[in-house]
Amino acid sequence: MNTLETKKTDIQILSSIIKENLKIDVSERTRKREVVDARRIFYKILRDMGMQYTDIGKIHSKDHSTII
């Protein structure tokens, strides 16, 4: 498995963990506070894993400045 596949797998695992624990789908396109907060947690963990802002933004079709 190459690095890109590993990152995709890690992202899917992280997304499912957040969905199971917070009962929120981070890919949902809404501005509800609980979803926004869950997305912030998701993005922060990805950033701590070493991903760049532009790469994180590509996951949900957002600009890197939105992720910051």
TAJOKA-V967911 format. One record per residue. N is the residue number from 1. RES is the residue in one letter. PHI is phi in whole degrees, -180 to 180 (* if undefined). OMEGA is omega in whole degrees, 0 to 359 (NA if undefined). D_FIRST is the distance of its C-alpha to the first C-alpha in whole Angstrom. Layout:
n->N res->RES phi->PHI omega->OMEGA d_first->D_FIRST
n->N res->RES phi->PHI omega->OMEGA d_first->D_FIRST
This chain:
n->1 res->M phi->* omega->181 d_first->0
n->2 res->N phi->-84 omega->185 d_first->4
n->3 res->T phi->-63 omega->180 d_first->7
n->4 res->L phi->-63 omega->179 d_first->8
n->5 res->E phi->-65 omega->178 d_first->6
n->6 res->T phi->-63 omega->180 d_first->7
n->7 res->K phi->-63 omega->179 d_first->10
n->8 res->K phi->-62 omega->178 d_first->11
n->9 res->T phi->-64 omega->179 d_first->10
n->10 res->D phi->-61 omega->180 d_first->12
n->11 res->I phi->-65 omega->179 d_first->15
n->12 res->Q phi->-65 omega->178 d_first->15
n->13 res->I phi->-64 omega->180 d_first->16
n->14 res->L phi->-61 omega->179 d_first->18
n->15 res->S phi->-61 omega->180 d_first->20
n->16 res->S phi->-70 omega->177 d_first->20
n->17 res->I phi->-63 omega->179 d_first->22
n->18 res->I phi->-64 omega->180 d_first->24
n->19 res->K phi->-64 omega->180 d_first->25
n->20 res->E phi->-68 omega->185 d_first->26
n->21 res->N phi->-82 omega->183 d_first->28
n->22 res->L phi->-100 omega->182 d_first->30
n->23 res->K phi->59 omega->182 d_first->30
n->24 res->I phi->-135 omega->176 d_first->29
n->25 res->D phi->-91 omega->184 d_first->27
n->26 res->V phi->-68 omega->180 d_first->26
n->27 res->S phi->-88 omega->178 d_first->25
n->28 res->E phi->-64 omega->182 d_first->29
n->29 res->R phi->-93 omega->179 d_first->31
n->30 res->T phi->-150 omega->179 d_first->34
n->31 res->R phi->-110 omega->178 d_first->35
n->32 res->K phi->-63 omega->185 d_first->36
n->33 res->R phi->-54 omega->183 d_first->37
n->34 res->E phi->-66 omega->179 d_first->34
n->35 res->V phi->-75 omega->178 d_first->32
n->36 res->V phi->-61 omega->179 d_first->32
n->37 res->D phi->-65 omega->178 d_first->32
n->38 res->A phi->-64 omega->177 d_first->29
n->39 res->R phi->-64 omega->179 d_first->27
n->40 res->R phi->-61 omega->177 d_first->28
n->41 res->I phi->-63 omega->180 d_first->27
n->42 res->F phi->-58 omega->181 d_first->23
n->43 res->Y phi->-65 omega->180 d_first->24
n->44 res->K phi->-64 omega->179 d_first->25
n->45 res->I phi->-65 omega->178 d_first->22
n->46 res->L phi->-62 omega->179 d_first->19
n->47 res->R phi->-64 omega->178 d_first->22
n->48 res->D phi->-65 omega->177 d_first->22
n->49 res->M phi->-78 omega->176 d_first->18
n->50 res->G phi->104 omega->179 d_first->19
n->51 res->M phi->-78 omega->178 d_first->18
n->52 res->Q phi->-81 omega->180 d_first->21
n->53 res->Y phi->-59 omega->181 d_first->24
n->54 res->T phi->-65 omega->179 d_first->23
n->55 res->D phi->-69 omega->178 d_first->19
n->56 res->I phi->-65 omega->179 d_first->20
n->57 res->G phi->-61 omega->180 d_first->23
n->58 res->K phi->-66 omega->181 d_first->21
n->59 res->I phi->-60 omega->182 d_first->20
n->60 res->H phi->-116 omega->178 d_first->23
n->61 res->S phi->55 omega->178 d_first->25
n->62 res->K phi->-123 omega->177 d_first->27
n->63 res->D phi->-72 omega->181 d_first->28
n->64 res->H phi->-61 omega->181 d_first->27
n->65 res->S phi->-69 omega->175 d_first->31
n->66 res->T phi->-68 omega->181 d_first->30
n->67 res->I phi->-71 omega->180 d_first->28
n->68 res->I phi->-64 omega->NA d_first->30
